[in-house]
Amino acid sequence: MGLRSLAIVQILLTITFLPVTARAQQSPKPYTQDQVKAMVRDGLGNEVAAKAIAQQGLDFVPGEDFLNSLKAAGASVAFLQALRAAQHPSEPIQPQTANAPLDQFQFLALLASGVPDQRIIELVKQRGVSKALHRMVAVQDSPLIAWFSGLGASTELVSTLRLTNVFPEPEATVAESHKHVAMQELSQKLKENPNNHVARLALAIFSSDQTAIGLMRDAVSLEPTDPWSHYMLGEYVMAEDSDEAITEFRRALQLKPNYPGAHAGIGDVLWENQDRLGGISEYREEVRLNPKEFLANARLVHMLTTMGKWDEAISAADAGLHLDPDDPGIHYELGIALEKGRNDPQSALHEYRQAYELDPDTAAYQKAYQNLLKSQANVTTGGVIGGVLSPVRPPEPPAAPNQDQARQNPKDGLKYVWIPPGKFMMGCSPEDDACNTNEKPAHQVTISKGFWIGQTPVTVGPYKRYVAATGRSLPPEPSLLGRALNSGWGDDTMPIVEVTWDEAQAYCGWAGGRLPTEAEWEYAARGGTTETHYGALDQVAWYADNSGIQRLDSDRLWNEQGKKNLVIYLQQLKDNGNGIKEVGLKQPNQFGMLDVLGDVQEWVDDWFDQGYYHNSPPADPLGPPSGQLRVMRGFSWADIASSGRVSHRYGVDPNIKLFFYGFRCAGQEIIPALGSPLSVGAVADQPLVLAAQVATAKLIFQPQPTYPPVARNARIQGVVRLNGLIGKDGSIEQLKVISGHPLLIGAALDAVSKWRYQPTMLNGIAVQVSTEIDVTFTLRQ
């Protein structure tokens, strides 16, 4: 069958084929509403009666008012649950599977048996739907939507399927039972009307190949203007006659121009016939016509990877992961492209690991991860470090520092808190359904070095001190539609706002630090929690609901007015007196940080990339190497409640300044670890202290790098972590940057490339050694 299965998955999603069988025997008569009331009245509303109801079903649909009346009369919980799950006489649902999510087979059976639309909608809302059924209707041009409509599904029903909660697939035994019932109902439908080409097509997908082809040819004869019938016939004849398949796909395109599935079918045929470039061209057209269809992107990624078109494969994989960040197959294909095309084993290892964690039962994912893990491990005299692969557990939350460890920086007068090194899950919090795609996927990040970070955003008072020391100017006074938010900058305890990214970075350099990286900011802001925010929102943050005279419903205001006209929304805030607040009035997080989720949004150091989380390195990520936008984190006194989450991020032009854009500073030694005040004297003659940590090879030649003047003058210090491949003769053959400040990386690479090691011997043979090298830049008196 070759690649035919990939195209069929787009439409049928795991449907297998069974022979038509006879209808099941009739069950005993279902209970009536009066009989159920009598049970409870006579004291039989218990577990025994519940079992009887589960076996015989009901001849009515019990509403909540009816159930509540039974509960008041003494019915047990088990009895009420049995009523909710009981079989309705017109529904082809087995009682023992009535609580399972609605799958594609059961849905077809319900439609074919004539169950009323509104009853199916009730079932969908009560039980949710399987992932396979949801994907069938999520694709706008899916033939299944046309078939569902032909079997009686309304637009409202299809819309309900799209919007309801999605669950994993039911157990195999449940699915088999549902297939069996669906076939019975579809066969009955054809007996009633042999010219029903929709029922004929639907039944074909359960049949063996030859039977299915016959049914589909009959359907095409009955309705030759139906593009879906031609498309499905093309899919089924592909293995036997590729020319006929191409003909059917092209007929589908004639009847429905720009039909993505038909392009995919032509691509499959060309690919099978070794016209790989022609096949990829058709797959590209499918994605162009339907860019939001996940399976189309997944198919294109596989083909591009197979052809070695690495850059395009990586781009297509990014698009696919935006649509479904939890698909292990795309993570795996992306890993292949990164490893073989980009020679980026660290990022590839991250993708292989994601694939394995999402689907630990697929041997290919585990093998790819294990092999690359071993190849990247350091060679030691004891062998290769690799270890046994085991499922990754979420990192333990970091230990909380004492709240009294906040220390004052004598340079700007602000208090800073120490954040210890640790691991955390970065990105969308579990169970948070408000996250944007750029907050996904959540991924584990290691912060390898502790750092200081401002306990509050930088306030007006310290910024005035900075202005006086440097001769710079205060930013324009903030106002909201003409109403002053801090008139004349008179309140020194409010956050400074209306600053650009460059102005924020310049202040932090003057104060002895830098802007925090995005990962540092979120790690510190979470304070060890994996929740959406570290406490009740009103207790930890100022936002549009609580930053004015009266409480507002900001989400409602935004949805009703703000989306259409931002000025109307801002006018509401102005009229309600919403504005900037003094810092430190809300509860701190576990690290002692204040005002993380409001009162202002905060600049961080990183460039912004919408899909960066798909490829972010697992340790000390620094963001993309370049870009046009800078990352903004947190939310503000003017933001709606649903934005109040610690993972919230977006990109902003670094030259923009607004009345709710602020910042806080960070750094490894903005306050020295022992707490002694940082000297603020001249820095030009401060010496460089350099240390190297080499795991398996002995350094014999180590020239000192030159401290970059721009980094020295900005008082930037820290660690540049490299991965080096040491050749058999002890020279550096390859260097890869793992992490480090951009202004320090060049000096570290230049110096380390000249280092030389004593050759490493393994069983008397010189071997290459892969090792991590830390180059530490420290400013000291």
N, C-alpha and C positions, 0 to 999 in steps of 0.2 A: 504493500500500500504506500510505502514511502512517506512523503510529506503530506499526503492527503489527510492524515489524521490531524495535523495542525489546523488545517482549514475547517475540518468538521468540528473541532473543539470550539471554534468561534461561534458556531451555531447551536450545536447539540449539547456540548459540555457534559461529558462523561456518560451520555446515554448509551447503553448496551442493547443487544438485540435478543428478544425472546420470541418463541412461537406463540401463536394465538391459542388460547385454551378456553375451555367452557366456563360459563359463569358459575360463581360460587353458589352453594346452596343457600336458600333463604334462612335467615336467623329467626329465632322466636320473635313474637310480636313485641314491639317496643312499648315502654311504659308511657301512659298518658299523664297529663298534668294533674288530673284529679287523683290518679293512683299515687303519684309522688306525694301530694299533699296528705293523702290518707296514711302513707307510711310514717310520715313525721308525726301526724296527729296520734297515731297508735304507738308511738315510741320506737319506731323502727328506723329512725334516721341515723343509722350507725354504720359500722364497717361492713356488716353482713349485707345490709341493703345496698351499700355502695358497690359491692362485688356483683350483685345481681344487676344493677343498672349498667355496670361496665360490660356485662355479658349481653344484655338485651337491647341497650340503647334507649332512646327517647323518641317520641313522635312529635316533639316540639323543641323549640330553641329556648332554653331557660334564660331570661333576662336578669339583670342585677337586682331589680326590685323584687322579683320572685325569689331569688336566692336569699336576699336579706330577710324576707318574711319567713322563710324556712329556718334561717339562722335564729331569728327571734323566737321561733316555736320550738327550738331545741335541737335542730339538726347538727350532726357532728361535722368537723372540718373535712374528714375523709368523705362523708356523704356529699357535701357541697362540691368538693373537688371532682367527685365522680360525675356529678351533674354537668359541671363545666366541660368535662372531657368526653361526655357521652356522644355516641353516634346518632346523627340525625338520619331519618329514613331515606332522604333523597341525596345523601352524601356518600360517595363510594370511599369511605375512610374506615379502616380497621380500628376498632375501639382501642386496641393495645398500642396504636401508634398515633392516637389523636392529639397527643401533646407535642409531638415532634414538629420541628419547623416545616412549613409547607415546601415540598421540593417540586422539581419540574414535572415529574411523573404524576404526582398527586394533583397538581394544578391542571394538567391536561385531562385527567380523569374527571375532575369536577366540572370543567367546561363541557366535556363531551356528554356528561350525564345530565346536563341542563340545570345544575344547581344555580339558583338566582345569583346575579352579580353582587347584590348587597350582602348576601350570606357569605360569599367568598371573601369579600372585603372585611367582614367581621373576623373570619378565620385568619386572614393575613395579619390584621392588627393584633389579634390575641396571641398568635404563635410565632410571628415573624416568618421569614423565608430563608431558604438555603442559599448559599453563595452562588451555586450554579443557576438557580432560577433568577436570582437578582441580575446576574450577568447577561442572561438572555434578553431581558428587557432594558438593561442599561445601554445596550448598543442601539442607537436610534434606527438604524437601517436593518435590524435583524429580521430575517424572514419569519422568525417565531412570532413577532408582534402581529404581522399580517395574518398568520395562521390563528393566533389566539383570537384576533378580531373576527375571523371567519367562523370560529367556534362559539362566538357570543361574548367575548371579553369587551368591556367598554373602555373608553379612554380613561375614565376614573379608576377603573380596576388596574390598568397598566401603570398609571401614575402612582397608585397605592403600593404596588409591588416595588417600584423604584425607590420610594421614600421610606419603606418600613425597615425595621432592624434586620440585619443579616446575621445568620448563624452558620456554624460548620454544617457539613452535609450530614443527613441522618445516617444511622447505621446501615450497613449493606443489606441486612435482612429486611429492614423497613423499606429501603429503596426498591428491592426486588418485589416486595408485596405491592408497592405502588405501581410499578411497571405492569405487573400482572393485571391489576384493576384497570389501568389506563387502556391496555390493549382490548380488554373486554368492552369497555365503553366505546372506544373508537370503532371496533368491529360492529357493534350494535348500531352506531351512527351510520355506517355504510350500508347496513341492511335496510335501514329506514330510507336512505337516499343514496343509491349507488353513484350518482353524479356529483356527490360532495367531494370536490377535488382537494379541499383543505383537510378533511378527515383522512383521505387517501394518503396525502403527503405525511401527515402526522403519524399514521400507522406504519408507513414505510420505514421510518427511522428506528422502529423496533424489530425490523425483520432482517433475515439474512440478506447478503448482498444481492443475490439474483432475484429474490422476491421483492426486495426494495426497489431494484431497477425497474421491474415490471410495473409496480405500483406507481412509480414516478413517471414512467412513460405514459401510463393511463392518465395521470393527472395533467400532464402536458397536453395530451389530446383533448381532455375535457376543457382545459382553460389555457389555450396557446398564448394568450397575452399576459400571463402571470410570470414576471421575471424570476420570482423565487423558485418556481417549479423548474425552470430551465437551469437555474444555478445549482439546485440540489441534484438534478439529473447529471449535470456535468461533474459534480463531486463523486457520484457513485460510479460513473462509467470511466473515470480517469485511469484506473488501474488496468482496464481492458483495452481501451481505445482512446488514446490521448487526442487524436484528431476530433473525434466526436465530442470529447470534453471541451476542447477549445471552442468548437462550434456552439455548444450550449452556453458557455460563458459569454461569448460574443452576442448571442441572442438576448441574454439577460441584460447586457449593456445597451443593446439597441432599444429594448423596452424601458430600461431605467438607466439613462446616461449617468455617468459618475457613480455607479454602484461599486462601493469599495470591495465587497466580497467577491464580485466577479473578477476584479483585478487580482485579488489574492489567488483565486482558482487558476487563472492563466499563469500567474507566477509559479504555482506548484507544478503545473505541467511543464513549463520551460525548465524549471530547476531539475525535475526528474529526467528530462531529455538532455541534460548537461549544458543547457544554455543558461549558465549561472548569472551572467550579467543581465540577460533579458529578464530572468526571474526577479532579481533584485530591483530592476527598474519597475516591475509591476508592484512589488511589495512597497516600494517608495510611494507609488501612486495611491496605493491603499491607505497608507498612513497620512498622506497629504489630504485625502478626501475625508478621512475620519481620524484626526489626530488624537482624539480623546478615547479611542478604543484601545484598551490595554493589550489585548491579544494580538492586535495588528503590530503594535510596537514590539512586543515580545518576539513575534515571528521574524520581524526585520532584524532585530538584534542578533538572533541566532544565525541568520543567513550572512550577515555582514561579518560576524566573528568567524564563521566557517571560511569565508573568502579572504580573511586577513585584512579587511578594511577597518583597521583598528580605530582610527579617530572617529569615523562615522558610526561605528558600533558603540563607542563610548557615549557619543551624543545621543544616539537612539536609546541606549540603556538609561541615560539620565531622564529622558522623556518618559520612558516606561515606568521608572520608579516614582516619578511624580504622580502617575496615575495609580500605581499600586506599590507602595514602598515595601510591602511585606512579601513580594514574590521572590522565592528563593532562586528560581531559574534565571531571572535577569541579574540578580546579584552574582550568580555563578558565571554567566556569560561576561558580565562586566569585569569580573576578576581575571578571566582569560585575556580579555583585551588589554587590561592594565599590565598584566604580567608580561605578555608576549609583545604587545605593541608599544607600550610606554616604558617598558623595563622599570616598572614601579612595583617591586615585590611587596612593599609595605602596604600600599593601598590595595593591591590584589589580595593580600592576606586578609585584610579587613572585609573585603567583599565575600571571599570564600567562607570566612567565619560567619558572616551574616547569613549566607545560604545554608550553612550547616545548622546554625541555631534555629532557623525557621523550619528546616526540614531535616532533622537528624537521621531519618531513615533512608535517605538517598545516599548510596555508597559513593557516587561520583563527587558529591559536595564534601564529604568527609575526607576522601582520598586527596582531593585538590588541596584542601586546607592542611592536612597532615604532611603532604609532600613538600609544600612550600614552606611550612613551618620548620621542617627539618633542614631544608636547603639554606634557610636564612639563619639558622642557629650558629653560634660560635663553635669552632672546632677546638677541642681541648684534648689533652693527653688521655683523657678518659673516654673519648668518643664524641659523638654528636649529641648536643643538647636538643631535645625535642619534646620528650615526655609523651604521656598518653593523653590523647585528646579527650576532653570531657566537656559536657555542656557548661556554658558560661553562666554563672550566677550573677545577679545584680550586685554591684559593689556595696559594701557596708557603708553606712553614713559616717562621715568623719566625726571624730570626737570633738565635742564642743569646747572651745576655749573659755576660760573664765571671763565673765563680762567685764571685770575690772582691768582686763589687759589692754583696753584701749589706751593709746598713748598720744600725746600731743606732739605734732611736728612744729618745732620752733620757727620754721621758715614761714609757714602760712597760718599757724595757730590752730589748725583743725586737728581733730582727733582721728586716729587711724586704728583699725583692728587687725590683728594678725590672723591670717587664714592658713591653716596647716596644709601640707600636701595630702592628696587623697584621690579617690575615684568617685565618679558620679555618673548618672544617666542624664545626658544633655539632650534637650529638645522636648518635644511634646510629652506632657505628663500622662501617665496611664489614666484611662477613662476620660480624658479631656477631649470632647468632641468639637470644641471651638477652634482648634489649632488650624493655622494656615499650612499650606503644603511646604513652605520654606522652613517650618519647624520640625519637619519629618525627614528621615526616620529618627526616632530617639536612638541614641548610640552611647556606648560607654566611653568616657574620656578620663584619662589620668592627668592630674595636675601634679607634676613631679617635684615642684619646688614651692615651698610656702611663700607667702607674699603679704605685704601690708596693703590695705585698701581703705579709702575714706569711709568713716562711719556714717557720714551723711554726704549728700551732694555738696559740691563747693558752694559756699554761700557768698553773699554780697560783701561782707566785711573782709574776709581774706582776699577776695578779688580786688578790693580797693587797695589793700596792702601791696598786692602784686603790681597794680597800676602805678602806685607811687614809687615802687622800687625800679621799675623798668621804663617809665615814661610813656607807657601805652595809654590807651583811652578806655573808658568804660563803654560797654555796648549801649545801644539806644535803649531808653526806658521801655519796659514792656507795657503794652496796652491791648485791650480787647475791644475792638470796634469803637475806639475812642475813649474807653474807660481805663484809667491808669491802674495797673496791677501792682506797682511798687513805685509810687510817685517820688521822683528825684532820687531813686535808689535809697530811700530813707530807712528802710528796714533791713539792717545788716544780717538778720537771722533767716531771711528768705534765700532760696537757691538763686544763684546767678543764672540768668537765661539770656537768650538772644546772642549766643556765641556760636561761631562756626567751629568745625572740627579742628582746624589749624589753631584757632585761638585757645581751644580747650587743651590741645596737646602742648602748646607753648606754656600755658600756665603750669601744667603738671611738670614739665621739664624744669621750670623755675623753682617749683616746690621740692625738687629732688626725685621726681618719679616719672611717670608716664601714664597715658590712658591704659586701663586694663584691657587685656584681650577679651574677646567675646566669651571664650570658655571660662576665663578667670571670673568674669562678671557673673555668669550664671551659676558657677560653682559656689561663689560667695553668697549670691542672692538666695539660692535655695536653702542654705544653712543646714544641709543634711537631709532635707525632705524631698520626697518624690512627688509631692502634691502640686496642684496647680498654683497655689500660693502658700506661704508658710504659716498662715493663720487666717481667721475670718477676715474677709476683705475690708470691712469697715474698721477693723481694729488695727490693720497694718498699713492702710493706704488711703490717700486722698484721691478721689476721682470725681467724675461729674455728678454722681448721685449725692455725695456728701460734702462737696467743697463749696457749697453755696448757702444762702439763707434758709431755703427750704429744700427738703429732699426731693430729688428728681428721679424719674424712671428714664435713665439715659438711653438704654437700648431701645425703648419704645419711641423716644424722641428721634433717635437716629433713623430707625427703620421707617417711621412715618414721614419725617421731614428732612433729616440730615442727608440721606442718600440722594435726595432730589436737589437739595439746595443747602450747602454747607453754611451759608450766611444765616439762614433761618435757625439752624441748630446753635450757632454761636450767639445769635441774638438772645436765645433762651438762656444761655449761660450768663450773658451780660446782665440781662434783666433780673436774674436770680442771684446776682452778686458772687458767682463762682470766681475763684482766683487762686493764686499761689499762696501757700501757707508757710508759716515758720517751720523749720526742720525740727525733728526730734519729738514730735507730739504723739506719734504712733508707736506701737509695740515693736521692739527689735526682733530680728530673727535669731537663730541659735548661735550665730557668730557675733551677735551684737550689732549688726548693721541696721540702720534706720532708713526709712523712706525709700526702700528699694522699688516698691511698686507704686510710685507716686510719692512725691508730688511733681516730679519732672521726668521726662524721658532723658536717657543718658547716652552720650556719645561713647563708643568704645573704639579700640585701635584698628579693628579689622576692616578690610575691604568687604563689600557685600557681594554674595553670589547666591542666587535663588536656590540652587541645588547643591550647595556646598556640603550639606550634611550627608549626602550620599557618598562622598569621598573624603570626608574629614579624617585626618590621621588620628589614631587612638590616644596619642600622648601629646599634651601641650600644643594643641592646634593654634596656628597663627592667622588663619583665614587665607583667602586666595592671595597670590603674590601681587596682584594688581587689580584694578577695576575702575569704575566711574562713580560708584556710590560707597559710602561708609555705613557700617552697621549702627543702628539705633536700638537700644534695649530699654525694657521697662515700659511703664505707661504713666499718665500724668493726671493732674487735677481736671483736665478738660476731656479725658477719654471716657468712653462708654464702659459699662461694667464688664461686658463680655471680653474686653481686651485685657482684663486684669489677671494676667497669668505670667508666671516667671519665664516662660519660654518665648514670649512675644518678641518678635524681631522684624525689622524691615530695613530697606536701604534708603539712604538720604544723600542728596548732593552735599558734599562736605562744605560747600560755600554758603549753604542755606542757614539762616538763623531765625528762630521762632520763639514765641513767648512761653513755650513749654519745653524747649531744648536746653538741657543742662548737662552736667557731667560730674564724675568723681575720679580721683586719681588713685594710682596703685604703684607698687614697686617692691622688689625684694628688699631693698635697703633704704626706702624713703624714710624709715626709722630703723636704725640698726637692730638686729635680732635681740641683742642684750638690753635694748632700751635706752642706750646712751644717746644723747642728742647728736644729730648729724651736723658736722661742721659745715658752715656755709661760706667758707673762705674760697680763694681762687682755686680753680680746678685744672688750669693749664699744665701745671707741673706735677700733678698727681700721678704716681707710678701705676703701671698695670701689674696686677697680680694674675698669673696664668697657671691653671692646674689642669692636668690631663689624667683621665682615668682609663686605663687600657686593661682589658680583661685577660687577654691570652698571649700578648706579645710584649717584649721588653723594649722600651724606648732607648735608642742609643744616640739620636740626634734630634734636638727639639728647638728650632729657632723661635724666638718670641715674635708674635705678630705686632704690628703697629696699631695702636689704638686709633680708630678713625676719628679725626678731629670733630666732625659734626656730632658723633655719638658722645664724645668726651664733653664737648661744650654743652650738650643737652643733658649731661649727667646720666646717660643711659648705660646701664650695666646689666649683667645677667649671664645666663649660660646659653651657649650655642651647642646644640647636641647634633652630632654627625654620626653617620654610619660609614665606616671605612672598610674597604677591601684591601688587605695587606698582601702583597705578592710574595712569592716564594723567596725573593731576595731581600724582603723586608721593606720594599718601597711601597708607597701608597699608589694603588692602581685605580681605585674608584672612590669617590666621596659623594655621599647623599645627605642632604640637609633633612634632619628630623624636626627640629624646632630651634627657635632663636629669634632675637630681635633683628628685623631686616637691616638695620644700620650696623650690626655687628657680624652678620653672616659672611660678608665678603672678606673681612680681615681674618676670620677664623679659617675659611676655606684656603685662602692664600698661604697662611702659615702652615696649616696641617698638611697641605699637599707636599711640603718640603720635608716633613718629618720622615724619619727612618727608624725601622725597628730591627731588632735581632731576628733573623729568620726563625720561624716556628717549625719544629721537627715533630713528626708523628711516626713512631716506629722507625726512626732513622731516616725518614724521607721529609724533605722540605714541603710544606703545604701552604695553601692560601688560608688566610684567617679573616673572617668577618667579625668586626667588633664595633661597639659604640664608643665614641670619643666625646667627652665633655670638655669644652673650652670655656672657662669662666672668666669673665671680665669684671673686675671689681675696682671701684674708685675708693682710695683710702688716703688719709693724710700721711 
